[in-house]
Structure formats: structure tokens, C-alpha cells
């Protein structure tokens, strides 16, 4: 495998302006951008216009140092990745990088791998016609093993106008502990055994594909009653920007939601207004 810190694009690079900008200032916090940063709340890194300069804690992935980790040989799961330093909950661990390919190329590569008898795949589907293949060109992230009780997770972020995949810590990770995440892939072939060894181990990797109706129902589920507490972004056409906030209340009679958005005034906005669009993250 060739080691890279940035993607190799074999398909058209898609860069879009999502209207998200940073309103933090270096005087607001000793660390510049922090958990109150609008960009970070909307899973978007700050741009070069951020006023926090070098104090910005929400830099694009390519300007963040990955955590110190070592590739090791595990007993049952092939190669794995072990932390060489303590990692705090919420920390950026590493970006998942590789060759960015389209769906057609992905399908061709899968058939070629099957023909050669390959059983190890390092493909991460980001969106339609955007797949990251870290098989031959990538970084240490490709060695992270699956766990039914993972200590990290993959998150899709907007970085300089394009979608990127970062791996973030779900909890504190001790030095010497293996770094893992839940693959959450759909298994179409034969079952594969899981050897993560956790108390909630499902014994098998992946989920069997289900009908589109059930998949749509699952996609619409939320962990919060009536979405209260859910982080959302609201598009304001007048100023051509998104505002971040949380679902604050739900009126069961009118079937309307209210959010408290995060800015200097902390105003409560009724989502039923015609000039607002409700976009759950």
C-alpha cells in the first residue's frame, strides 16, 4: 500500500458552497473556535476566512495532525491500529483517505477483487458516485478493525466545500488500546464471523439487506422523542446562510416544532414559517 495524506481523485471533484461560515472570534475563547462554533455544529470545518487564525480548533482535516497510532498484527483480525497516545472523547483521530472513484469503477474493482479471490475490502461509500478506495493508496485508517462496541466512528464533514470522512473518538481511548469502529456494511454474500470479543458482539459482521420500505422507515427514525434535542440546521434564504440549533419543543396539537438556534441572540424560531427549511443532520 502507498501511503497518502490526501485523496487521489479518479473522478470529478465536487466542490460546493453550502453557505456555512464561521462567526467566532479569537477573543471569544482562549482556544479560538470551540464547541460553540457554528461550522463545527454543522459538521463543517472552518475556511480560510475564520478570524481565529492559528487558534482555530476546527481546521480542515488536511491541517490537523492525526493521532499517534501504530499498525499491529492482531490474533484473529489481521492487522489493526493501536493508539500510541491517550485520545479524548470527541477528538479527531484521522481522516479516511484513498482513491476517490465513481460507482461504475467501484463495481469493476469489486468484480476484479472477487475474481482474484480477495476477501479484504477497503471501500467507503460517501455518496452517489463517490467511493473512497483505500486498498492500494491510503493511510493508517484502512487498518482500523470493526467492533460491536467501537471507540470511534466515521463522520461525514464538509471540508472546503467537499464531503470528506473523518474518524472521531466516541469515548476516551487509552494508550495501547486498539482503535475500532462499527463497519455498518450490508452483507450480501456468505456470513463473516466477528471476533471483536465485546460483551455485545453480534458474532457476525454486517446486516442482511432488507426491502426498500423497511429501509426507508429505519432512515426516518430518531433517537429523540418528537426530535426534541436533535441538532438541526435551518436555511435562511434572506441572508443565504444556515443557522444551527436544537429542537426545543413540539406542539402535539398543531404538529409544529420550535428550535432554539445558536447565535448571539439565542432567539426561538418557529419552524412553521414559510421562509425556513428544516434540514435534520
C-alpha positions as CSV (number, residue, x, y, z in Angstrom):
1,X,0.0,0.0,0.0
2,X,1.2,3.5,-0.9
3,X,0.7,6.0,2.0
4,X,-1.1,9.2,1.3
5,X,-2.4,12.1,3.4
6,X,-4.8,13.5,0.8
7,X,-7.3,11.9,-1.6
8,X,-6.3,10.8,-5.2
9,X,-9.2,11.8,-7.4
10,X,-10.0,9.5,-10.2
11,X,-13.4,11.0,-10.7
12,X,-14.7,14.6,-11.0
13,X,-14.0,16.6,-7.8
14,X,-17.3,18.1,-6.4
15,X,-16.9,21.4,-4.6
16,X,-20.0,23.3,-3.5
17,X,-20.7,26.4,-1.5
18,X,-23.0,25.4,1.3
19,X,-23.4,28.9,2.8
20,X,-21.9,27.9,6.2
21,X,-19.4,30.4,7.6
22,X,-17.6,30.9,10.9
23,X,-18.7,33.8,13.2
24,X,-16.2,33.0,16.0
25,X,-13.5,35.4,17.1
26,X,-10.2,34.8,18.8
27,X,-11.3,36.9,21.7
28,X,-14.4,34.7,22.4
29,X,-12.3,31.8,23.7
30,X,-8.6,31.2,24.5
31,X,-8.7,28.3,22.0
32,X,-10.5,30.2,19.3
33,X,-13.2,28.1,17.7
34,X,-14.6,25.6,20.2
35,X,-17.8,23.6,20.7
36,X,-19.9,26.7,20.1
37,X,-18.6,27.2,16.6
38,X,-21.4,27.2,14.0
39,X,-19.3,25.3,11.5
40,X,-18.4,22.5,13.8
41,X,-22.0,22.1,15.0
42,X,-23.0,21.7,11.3
43,X,-20.2,19.2,10.6
44,X,-18.3,21.7,8.5
45,X,-14.7,22.7,9.0
46,X,-13.8,26.4,9.1
47,X,-12.5,28.1,6.0
48,X,-9.5,30.4,5.5
49,X,-11.8,33.4,6.4
50,X,-12.1,32.2,10.0
51,X,-11.0,35.1,12.3
52,X,-9.4,32.7,14.9
53,X,-6.4,32.2,12.6
54,X,-3.9,29.7,14.2
55,X,-6.1,29.4,17.3
56,X,-8.9,27.7,15.3
57,X,-9.7,24.3,16.6
58,X,-11.9,23.4,13.6
59,X,-9.3,23.5,10.8
60,X,-9.8,21.5,7.6
61,X,-8.8,17.8,8.1
62,X,-5.6,18.2,6.0
63,X,-4.3,20.7,8.5
64,X,-5.0,18.5,11.6
65,X,-2.3,16.2,12.9
66,X,-3.7,12.6,13.1
67,X,-3.3,10.9,16.5
68,X,-0.2,8.8,17.0
69,X,-1.0,5.2,16.2
70,X,0.8,2.0,15.3
71,X,-0.2,-0.8,12.9
72,X,0.0,-4.2,14.7
73,X,-0.8,-7.8,13.9
74,X,-3.8,-9.0,15.9
75,X,-4.6,-12.5,17.0
76,X,-7.8,-13.1,14.9
77,X,-8.5,-9.9,12.9
78,X,-5.4,-9.5,10.8
79,X,-3.8,-6.1,11.1
80,X,-5.2,-3.5,13.5
81,X,-4.4,0.0,14.8
82,X,-3.3,0.8,18.4
83,X,-3.2,4.2,20.0
84,X,0.3,5.4,21.0
85,X,-1.2,8.3,23.0
86,X,-4.3,9.0,25.0
87,X,-7.2,10.2,22.9
88,X,-10.1,12.2,24.4
89,X,-13.8,11.8,23.5
90,X,-14.7,13.9,20.5
91,X,-11.1,14.2,19.2
92,X,-10.4,14.0,15.5
93,X,-8.4,10.8,15.1
94,X,-7.6,10.5,11.4
95,X,-9.2,11.1,8.0
96,X,-10.2,8.2,5.8
97,X,-8.3,8.8,2.6
98,X,-7.7,6.9,-0.6
99,X,-8.6,6.9,-4.3
100,X,-11.9,8.7,-4.9
101,X,-13.8,6.7,-7.6
102,X,-17.4,6.6,-9.0
103,X,-19.9,3.8,-8.7
104,X,-19.0,2.2,-12.1
105,X,-15.3,2.0,-11.2
106,X,-16.2,0.7,-7.7
107,X,-18.2,-2.2,-9.2
108,X,-15.5,-3.0,-11.7
109,X,-12.9,-3.2,-8.9
110,X,-15.2,-5.4,-6.7
111,X,-15.6,-7.9,-9.6
112,X,-11.8,-7.9,-10.2
113,X,-11.2,-8.5,-6.5
114,X,-13.7,-11.3,-6.4
115,X,-12.0,-12.9,-9.5
116,X,-8.6,-12.8,-7.7
117,X,-10.1,-14.3,-4.5
118,X,-9.6,-11.1,-2.4
119,X,-11.6,-11.1,0.8
120,X,-10.3,-7.8,2.3
121,X,-12.1,-4.6,1.1
122,X,-11.3,-1.0,2.0
123,X,-14.1,0.7,0.2
124,X,-16.1,3.5,1.9
125,X,-19.2,4.8,0.1
126,X,-19.6,8.5,0.8
127,X,-22.5,9.4,-1.6
128,X,-23.8,8.6,-5.0
129,X,-20.8,8.2,-7.4
130,X,-18.3,8.9,-4.6
131,X,-16.5,6.0,-3.1
132,X,-13.2,6.1,-1.2
133,X,-11.0,3.1,-2.1
134,X,-8.1,2.7,0.3
135,X,-7.0,-0.7,-1.0
136,X,-3.8,0.4,-2.6
137,X,-3.5,4.1,-1.7
138,X,-4.5,5.3,1.7
139,X,-3.3,5.9,5.2
140,X,-3.4,4.1,8.6
141,X,-7.2,4.5,8.8
142,X,-7.6,1.4,6.5
143,X,-6.2,-0.8,9.3
144,X,-8.9,0.1,11.8
145,X,-10.9,-3.1,12.7
146,X,-14.6,-3.5,13.3
147,X,-16.1,-3.7,16.8
148,X,-19.6,-4.1,18.0
149,X,-18.7,-1.7,20.8
150,X,-16.4,0.7,18.9
151,X,-14.4,3.6,20.4
152,X,-14.5,5.7,17.3
153,X,-17.0,6.5,14.5
154,X,-16.9,7.8,10.9
155,X,-18.5,11.2,10.3
156,X,-19.2,13.0,7.0
157,X,-18.0,16.6,7.1
158,X,-17.9,19.4,4.7
159,X,-14.3,20.4,4.2
160,X,-13.5,23.4,1.9
161,X,-16.8,22.7,0.0
162,X,-16.5,19.0,-0.5
163,X,-17.6,15.9,1.5
164,X,-14.8,14.2,3.5
165,X,-14.8,11.4,6.1
166,X,-13.2,11.9,9.5
167,X,-12.9,9.4,12.3
168,X,-13.7,10.8,15.7
169,X,-13.4,9.3,19.2
170,X,-16.7,8.2,20.8
171,X,-15.1,8.0,24.2
172,X,-11.7,8.4,25.8
173,X,-9.2,5.9,24.4
174,X,-6.2,4.8,26.5
175,X,-2.7,4.5,25.2
176,X,-2.1,0.9,24.0
177,X,-5.8,0.4,23.2
178,X,-6.9,-0.8,19.8
179,X,-8.8,1.8,17.8
180,X,-12.1,0.4,16.3
181,X,-15.3,1.5,14.6
182,X,-18.5,-0.2,13.5
183,X,-18.3,-1.0,9.8
184,X,-22.1,-1.0,9.4
185,X,-21.9,-2.6,6.0
186,X,-24.6,-4.6,4.3
187,X,-23.6,-8.3,3.8
188,X,-24.8,-9.7,0.5
189,X,-22.6,-12.8,0.4
190,X,-21.8,-15.5,3.0
191,X,-21.7,-14.6,6.6
192,X,-18.4,-13.5,8.2
193,X,-17.6,-14.1,11.8
194,X,-16.9,-11.3,14.1
195,X,-14.0,-11.6,16.6
196,X,-14.2,-8.3,18.4
197,X,-14.7,-10.1,21.7
198,X,-17.0,-7.4,23.2
199,X,-19.9,-8.3,25.5
200,X,-22.4,-7.2,22.9
201,X,-20.7,-8.9,20.0
202,X,-23.2,-9.9,17.3
203,X,-21.0,-12.8,16.2
204,X,-21.5,-12.0,12.5
205,X,-20.3,-9.0,10.5
206,X,-22.8,-6.9,8.5
207,X,-26.5,-6.8,8.1
208,X,-28.7,-8.7,5.6
209,X,-30.3,-6.4,3.0
210,X,-34.0,-5.6,3.6
211,X,-36.8,-4.3,1.5
212,X,-36.7,-0.6,0.5
213,X,-39.9,0.1,2.5
214,X,-38.3,-1.1,5.8
215,X,-35.1,0.7,4.9
216,X,-37.0,4.0,4.4
217,X,-38.7,3.5,7.8
218,X,-35.4,2.9,9.5
219,X,-33.9,6.0,7.9
220,X,-36.7,8.2,9.3
221,X,-36.2,7.0,12.9
222,X,-34.7,9.3,15.5
223,X,-33.3,8.6,19.0
224,X,-35.3,11.5,20.5
225,X,-39.0,11.7,21.2
226,X,-40.5,14.1,18.6
227,X,-37.0,15.0,17.6
228,X,-36.6,17.1,20.8
229,X,-32.9,17.6,21.4
230,X,-32.0,16.8,17.8
231,X,-29.3,19.0,16.2
232,X,-30.6,20.7,13.0
233,X,-29.7,23.4,10.6
234,X,-32.1,25.9,9.2
235,X,-31.7,27.6,5.8
236,X,-32.4,31.4,5.9
237,X,-32.9,32.5,2.2
238,X,-32.8,36.2,3.1
239,X,-29.2,36.0,4.3
240,X,-28.3,32.9,2.2
241,X,-26.9,31.0,5.2
242,X,-27.6,28.1,7.5
243,X,-28.3,28.6,11.3
244,X,-27.5,25.8,13.7
245,X,-29.8,24.9,16.6
246,X,-31.6,22.3,18.6
247,X,-35.2,21.1,18.5
248,X,-36.6,22.9,21.6
249,X,-40.3,22.0,21.7
250,X,-43.0,20.2,19.9
251,X,-46.7,21.1,19.9
252,X,-48.7,17.8,19.5
253,X,-51.9,19.8,18.7
254,X,-50.5,22.0,16.0
255,X,-47.8,19.4,15.0
256,X,-45.3,22.2,14.9
257,X,-41.7,22.2,16.1
258,X,-39.8,25.1,17.6
259,X,-36.0,25.4,17.7
260,X,-33.6,27.4,19.7
261,X,-30.8,28.3,17.3
262,X,-27.3,29.2,18.3
263,X,-26.2,32.7,17.7
264,X,-25.7,35.9,19.7
265,X,-29.4,36.4,20.4
266,X,-30.4,32.8,21.1
267,X,-33.8,33.5,19.6
268,X,-36.5,30.9,19.3
269,X,-37.7,30.2,15.8
270,X,-41.0,28.5,14.8
271,X,-40.2,26.1,12.0
272,X,-43.6,26.5,10.5
273,X,-42.5,29.8,8.9
274,X,-42.7,29.6,5.2
275,X,-39.3,31.1,4.6
276,X,-37.5,28.5,6.6
277,X,-36.5,25.0,5.6
278,X,-36.0,22.2,8.3
279,X,-32.9,20.1,7.5
280,X,-32.1,17.4,10.1
281,X,-28.4,16.4,10.1
